[in-house]
Amino acid sequence: MNDRQHTQAEGAGEDPARGKQKTRRPGGARQPAAEAAARVCERAASLRAERDRFTGVWQDIADYVMPRKNDVATQGSPRIRTAFLSDVTALDANEKLGAGQLAYVCPANEVWFKIQSSVAQENPEVSEFFERASQTVFRRLAASNFYLEAHECFLDRGAFGTMCCYLQAGEGGALVFRSVPCGTFMIDEDCDGMVDTVYREFKLTARQAAQQFGAERLHPDMKKLLGARDPAAAARKWDFIHAVEPRTLANRNPMRKDNRSKPYASYWVDAQNRHVVRESGYDEMPYFVSRFLKTNFESYGYSPAWTALPVVKQLNKIEDDLDVLGEKAANPPILAPFDGAFTVDSRAGGITYYDPVNKAVPQEWQTAGRYDVGRDRAEVKRQQINSIFFVDMFQMMSTLDKQMTAREVAERSAEKLVLFSPTFARLTTEFFTPLLTRVFAMMARNGEFGPAPAALDNGDGNWVLDMRVEYVSKIAMAIKSLETRAWAQFAEIMLPLVQIDNAILDHVDFDAVTQGLAQNLSLPARFLRPRGEVDKIRAERARAEQAGRQMAMLQQGADAMGKLPPELLRGAAQ
């Protein structure tokens, strides 16, 4: 789907906004679109200044790790794609990292997530509703271009450390995803460090802009070029910005349902003319930005390529040297008498004549380099690069028996899983959970799940906000199994101690252990009783135990009375 279809879908139900466009001021008033355009352009310049601090390193990484995207610093003017490459180990390692995440974090051929609700455990009807919804969402993702674009995002994340994906509704409610190239977007974070603002830069000709936004919305300077016969004028590219940022309650009316009152504002701006060509909004953030790892004082992330870049450059230098050494061995330089009385013939079967009287014999010169030492050094560098990109972990997983349990996977790759766990947490928190939440909400608004259970629906449609996502891919389950394995080791150590003093069990919250193990093992919700039912069973058991103790006390009293002398019993009766 092209940008025109995207903006048409986004603006569905929006006012035509012909003539002088206005944007909402605090209190519901409208401000001239020129003010909004100026503000967007000024903020874009500020965000661009922060992004450009990373651009130089991104360009360096692209040259060595992802040469097909090595126009990061020179958008639209790609350099020779393989000019810096003498070795493709880093390129291959990043591709294996991206493919490994696609295969073991969000595989297209098996369910890798479950949508649940905080009240599902209390209500089997709610639990079944969300299980059906999970299957519906999974099928919709499989029918879309999600996995194609997710793979491209993973490659960006492994190379540049920051990835961005855009989700919009297509024709007929289709889900349309787009990987946004690194270097074409700027981001900002909220107070919790989550990306809540994205400014995407792109270029359009006047004809393309008219197709996307409508000719009537273009700036007059751009309109003039629509009928231009000059090929250069018709081909001129104009800079545009798509800005998505949160609206405050002061800048929107929550009671209204139009696009300009939605939680996230959307401005499509002709940057050169500072002209808003479309204003709209989203119910959820449509851009999903994830960082591989990051510091607390920077918005953009760091990647395995950042760590491996010095080693990658060294490896390329070693390969250059080995190529020279190999060429010299195959066609060695010759040391010959300076008088040039003969010509050296290095061809197979060639004859070279020399002066035997003066022993002027040509000989090889400077061919004593140690090829084996360079080859061994290169192999060490390759192992370092593959380790940094987690290639060994994914290769190990690909060779394991498909019937192997998540616990067995965790036991064999525990060390690597511990190192991969932080970036996996970022991937789920920053990318998958917001994306699945938006997909779920879009489908719910379209009525694709049917009516919500009575326990959820209070009439205002906010039951969608009650959803939560649980991840059940092989990587997710293996990481959870590390916690399960820790509990198993703890229980094994504690068992002999319990025989000595079972009071130490007071330290353990067995309810929490049960719930945690069930979640880590992805136990179906129907296998566990709702908490309310558990409380009832315990209350009945407590009442039965109390009644039993009372009966025992009465029995003990009766037995004691029966053993008293008759005269005492008569005295007590009197």
RAVENNOR-V217168 format. One record per helix or strand. SS is the DSSP state (A for helix, B for strand). FROM is the first residue (numbers start at 0). TO is the last residue. If there is no record, write none. Layout:
ss=[SS	SS]
from=[FROM	FROM]
to=[TO	TO]
//
This chain:
ss=[A	B	A	B	A	A	A	B	A	A	A	B	A	B	B	B	A	A	A	A	B	A	A	B	B	B	B	B	A	B	B	B	B	A	A	A	A	A	B	A	A	A	A	A	A]
from=[2	21	25	29	32	66	88	112	119	123	145	161	170	174	184	194	205	214	219	230	237	248	258	263	274	286	292	301	303	333	354	359	362	370	390	405	413	461	466	473	501	509	524	530	565]
to=[9	23	27	31	64	68	103	116	121	142	159	168	172	178	188	203	212	216	222	233	245	250	260	269	281	290	292	301	329	334	354	359	363	387	398	411	444	465	470	499	506	519	526	561	572]
//
